[in-house]
Amino acid sequence: MIYNNFIMKTVTGEGFRISCAPDARIALAFSGGRDSVALFELLREAGADFFAVHVEHGIRGESSVRDMRFAEEFCAARGVECRVFRVDAPALAEGEGLTLEEAARKLRYEVFDHLLDDGECDVVALAHHADDLSETLLMRILRGTGVRGLKGIEEWSRSGRYHRPLLAVSREEIDAFVAERGLPFTEDESNADERYTRNFLRAELKRLKERFPALNAAFARLARGAAETDAFIEAAAPFPEVKGGEAKVPLSAFDAPVLAKRCMLRACRALGVEQDVEERHYEAVMRLVGCEKGSRIELSHGITAHLDADGVVFTRGHAERDEREIPFPASGEVAVMGVRIERVSACGEREKGVLYADLDRIPEGAVLRKRRDGDRITKFGGGTKSLGDFLTDRKVPLRARDDITVCAVGHDVLFAAGVEISDKVKVTAATKNTIKITEDGYVR
């Protein structure tokens, strides 16, 4: 891709470099604060094709509305379109158990993603700068991040859809640029409240920079080194096996912990968890590998890691147990409780997870329900065994057993969907009515 480069000098003699594709339509994330005001002015002076996007999060009452009005008036005075979106971050935070900051960020990026997906813009420009990178890295280090987290904020992210052209520019340079041009801006009063972690770190970093003036450059080098290392790991790490709402990391991956961590991260992403997978979670799973097979450990966001014979399986959430008992249909046709039963003319070719039974041998009073303690099955070929022991013999993981739908009379199991049928209902040469039993989402 060819880029146009626009450089604007600050009063310190340093330069801002604005890079964008020649014909790019840019959506500028515009809060009205001095950082986004500086980026607005640079884009305007460079003649870039852009419009401003202001998201009012519903957090700070009248102050938030005041900032929205400022954004509209600032843009109107300079002949630039301003699109305003009002969202309810407090409601999302309460509904999904997020912090206000997390909820606001999620809603903000949803707005930007919609603009990109709908073709309203080609790229979103964000006004993050060098001090933001330092703050982010310090926060992640204190939380216990790994190599991936040390990449910090990237100049280009999300497949090149988000651009941070001021990432090498310090807060002091931005302040000088805004002051030189006499640009108005808004000030979020909550930024001075050091009860918020980022604000506290911002104040501490300001003091640190007085003694270590090259602090931003040092953090930037750390981020670049981490990015190079991360790219190497990304290419070398195996991918988890994702199937039926589960993600399995092979045990062989744990021979190289750094590769296992990346594979674990991919497993969590496959289950919908994009953030907050931290070093302590990796360490917990690494310890799990040395435990007895069938062991498990609870991680964050409802994810559970289970140790199987050949890997660590990640699952998310726990469905409420189905306690229903549904009479087995006399017709032999039903789709319920994750199982499909249908009449067929004869047994088909052997297929994993598919069972066949003699409809006429299923007695009156049989029900469909989930597996229970005390269940027993007459094995195909004879001999009775507890269903639990039978499932152990079949190497069915503990995590999957309570989800198995069975057909039973009392505790006498006639078939366990996706696993086996009892000798009592097997198809024989005398069978006249054959049923096919298929478990939806079969993963065993």
N, C-alpha and C positions, 0 to 999 in steps of 0.2 A: 504494500500500500504506500502511496506517495503522501507525504504530509507537508502542509504549509507551516512554517515556524514563525511565530510573532514574538518578538522580544521587547519588553518595555522596561526601561531603567527606573530604578528607585532612587531616592535621594542618597542612598549609600553607595550607588554605583553598581549594585548587583542587578541581575536581570531576572524577570519572570519569563519562562518559555511556555508559550501556548501552542500545543501541537494538535492539529485536527486534520481530517481528510479534506481535500479542497472543496468538495461539495456537501460536506456534512451539515446536517440540521442538528443543532445542539440544544438540549434541554438543560438549563442551568438550575441546579438546586439552590434556591435563593431564600435564605432565612431572613435576610436584612441585616445580619451581623457584619462586622467589618471584613471578615474573610470572604464572604460571598459578594459583598459590595465591591471589594478589590477585583475579584474574578469577573464580575459583571463589567466593570469599567475596562478591564483588559480586553475582554471579548468585543465590547462595543468599539473601542479604539482600533482594534485589529480588523474591524469590518466583518466579523464572523456572523454567520446566519444562526441566530439563537433566539430563544424565548425563555422567560423565567418561570420557575415552578415553585410556588410557596405552599407548604403543607402546614395547616393549622391543626395542632394535635389535640386541642381541647384540654390542655393540662393546666395552664396558668391563668385561666379566667380572662379578665379584661386586659391583662398585660399581653396575653397571646393574641387577642383580637387587635390590640394596638399595633403589634408587630405585623399582622396581616395587612392592616390599613397602610402602614408605612411601606410595605413591599409594593402594594398596588400603586401608591402615589409616586414612589421612587421610579418605578418602571414607566408609568404614564408620562412623567416629566421628561423622560429620555426617549420616548417613542418606541419602547420595547414591550411586546406582549407579556402579560403576567397572568398565568393560570393558577388559580387558588383552589386547593382541595382541603376540605375540612373533614377530619377523622376523629374518632373517639378512642384515644389511647387508654384512658383509665378503664373503660369498659372491657377492652381487649385484655388488659393486664389482669383484671379481676377474673375474667372468664377463662383465661388460659394459664393463670398462675405465673405471669411474667412480671418483671419489674417495669416501672413506667418507661424507663429508658429503652428496654428491650421491645416493649409494645410499640413505642413511637417509631423506633427504627424499622420494625417489621412493616408497619403501615406505610411508612415513608417509601420503603423500597417497593412495596406493592404498587404504589402510585407510579413510581418511575418505570417499573417493569411493564405496567399496562401501556404507558406511553410508547415504550420501545416496541412492544409486541403489536400494537395497533399501527405502527409505522408513523407515529406523530413526530418521532425524532430518530436519529441514527446513533446518538451517543448521549449519555448523561454526564455533565461536568460537575464535579464535586470540589469544594474549596478546602479540602484537607491539606495541611501544610506540614513542614518538617517537625514542628513541636507536637502536632497530633500524632505523628509516627512515633516519636519518643514516648509520649504518654501511653500510647497503645502497647508498645513493647514492654514498658515498665509494668503496666497493669497485668499483662499476660505472664510475665516472669514471676510476679508475686503470686499469681494464681496457680502456677505450676505448669506452664505450657511446655510443649515439645518443639521440635525443629520447625514444624509447619507453622505453629503460632508465632515463631520468631521472625517469620517473613514480614509480619506487621501489615501495614497498609500498602497496597501495590498501586503503582501509577495507573496501570490498566488492569481491570479485573472483570470478572463475569463475561468471559469470552470476548473481551474488547468492547463491551457495551458501556462500561463506566470508566471515566478518565479523571485523574486527579493531577492537573497540570502544575499545581503549586506545591507539590510534595517535597521539592528540594528547597523551598523558600521558608525562611523563619518567620515567626510571629512578629519579631521586631521589624523585619523588612516590610511586611504587610502593613503594619501600623504606620511606618514612615511613608509608604506609598499612599495610603488613605489620607494621611495628614497633609502631604504635599499637594494633593488635588482638592483638599477641602471637602471630601465626600461625607455626606451624612450617613449614619448607620444606627441600628438599634442595639441595645445592650440587654441581654437576658439576665435579669437580676439574680436568677438561681445559679448563675455561673460563679458567683462569689461565695456560695454556700459550701463550705468544706466538709459538710456531712456527706456529700456525694463523693464517692471514691475518685472519680476522674478529676473533680475540682481540687480535691486534696492533693492528688499527684501533680496537677498542673502547678499549684503553688509551690510544692516541694522542688519540682524541676526548675522553676524560675530561680529559686535560691541556689540550686546546684549549678546552674549555668553561670552564676556569678563567679564561682570558683573554677568551673570547668567550661570555658566558653565553647569548646569544640564538642560539647555533649551531643548535639544533634547529628554531627558528622559521624561520631562514634556509633550511635544507634543505627544510622543509615548503613554503615559498613556491616554491622551485625546482621541487619535485615538482608543485605545483598548476599552475604555468605550463606545465610540460612536458606535463601531462595535457591541458590545453586545446589546446596545439599539436598533440599527438598525435591528438586527436579530429578536428581539421580535416584533417590528413593522411589519416586513416583514411577519411574521407568522399570525399576527392578522388582518391586513388590508384587506378589500374586494377588489375584482378585478373589473375593469370597464367592462361594456358590450360593446363589440366591434363588429360593424356590419355596412356594407355598407360604409366604410370609415369614420365612426364616432365612438367615444368612450364616453360612458355615465357613469358618476360617480353618484350613487344614492344619493338623498338628505339625506338619513339616515346616510350616511358616515360622514356628516358634524357635527353630534352630537359630534364626537371626532375629533377635528381638526388634530391631529397627524396622524390619520388613513386616513382622507380625503386627506391629503398632499401626502401620499404614493399612494393612489388610483389615484390622479391627475398625479403623476409622471408616473404611469403605463399607464395612458391614453395617455400622451404625447409620451411615448415610442412606443405605439401601432401605433401612427401616424408618427413614424420615427424620433422623436426628442429625442436624447440620452443625450445631454448635455445642459448646460446653463439654466436649469429650476431652478430658484432661489427663495429665500424667498419672494421677492417682488411680484413674479407671484402668489404664493400661497395666499398671502394677498389680492391681487386683486380679485381672484376668491372667496375667503371667503366673501368679501364685495358684490360680485355679487349675492350671495345666498339671501341676504336681499333685493334685488331689485324686481321690477315688472317682472312678467313672460314675457319671450320674450326678456329680456335685454341681452346684450352681451358685451364682452370686448375683445380687441385685446391683445394677448400676443406676445412673441417672435417667430421667425422662422415661421411666417405665421399662427400660431395657434390662433383660436378664440374660446372662451368659451361662450356658449349660455345657458341661464337659461330656462329650461322647467318645466312643472308642477311637474315632479317626479325626476328630476336630472339635472346635469350640463353636457351638451354635448360639447365635444371638436371636432373641425374640423380643417383641415389644408388646406390652399391655397384657392384661388378663381378662379374657371374656368371662362374663358372668355365667356360672355353670347352669346348664339346662337341666332342670329337674323333672321335666315332663315324662309321662308314659303315654305313648300313642298306640292304640290297638293296631296290631298288624292287619293290613287290609286283606279282606277275603279275595279281592280281585288280583292281588299280587302286584298292584301298580301304585306307586306313591313316590313323591319327592319331598323329603322332610328331614330335618336335623342333619343336613349335610350329606344325606344318602339318597341315591336314586335307585328305585327297584322297578323293574319292568319285565313283562312276559316276553320270552323269546322261544323260538321253535326248537333250539338245541344249544348246547354249550358251544361257545366260540373258541378261537385259539386262546391259549393261555396268555394272559396279559396282567402285568403287575398291578395289584390293587383291585382287580376285578374278580368277583366270586360268582359261582352258580350254585343254586340249591333247588331242591324238589319242593314246589309249592304245596303239594298235597301232604307232605310230611311235617309241615309246620302246624302244630296243634292249636285248637281254639284256646284263647286266653293269652297267646303270645303278644308281647308288646315290643315296641321300639323305644329305647331309652339310652342314656349314657352308661358307661361302665361303672360298676359299684364294687366296693369291698365285699368279699364273700362270693363273687361270681365264680362259676366253674364251667368247664367245657369238656365235652367228650371228644377227644382228639380224632382227627380223620385217620381211620384205621384202628381205633379202639383205645381204651384207657382214658380215665378221667383225671383232670389236673386243674388246679386253681388257675383262673384266667391270668392273674398277676404273674405266676411262674411261667405260664405259657408265653406271655408277652416278653418276659425276660429271655426265654429261649429263642424267641424270634428277634431279639435285639431291638425291640420297640422302645425308644427312649421314654424315661419317666415323664418328661414334660408333655408328651403326646398322648398319654394313656387315658387321661380323664376326658379327652375329646372324642374318644372312640365310641361310635354308636353301635349298640348291640341289639339283637333280637333275642328275647329271653322269656322263659316262663319261670317266675320266681328268680332264683339265682342260677338256673340252668340255661346257659348261653347256647343258642342255636347257630348264631353266626356273629362274628365281630367284623364289622365293615372294614374293608381294606386290609384285613389280616387273615382270617380263616373261617371256615364253616365247621360245624360239628358233624361228627360221623352220623348223627341221627337224622340229618336233613340232606345228606349228600345225594347227588344225582346218580341213578343206577340205570341199568338197561330197561327197567320197568317204569321209569319216570315218564309221565305223560305231560306234566305241566312244569316247565323249567322257568326259573326266574334268574335274572341277571342283577347283581348287586354291585353298584359303583359308588365309591366314596368321593364326593366332590372335593377338589383341592387335595387329592392324595399326595402325601409327602413321605410316607414311611418306606 
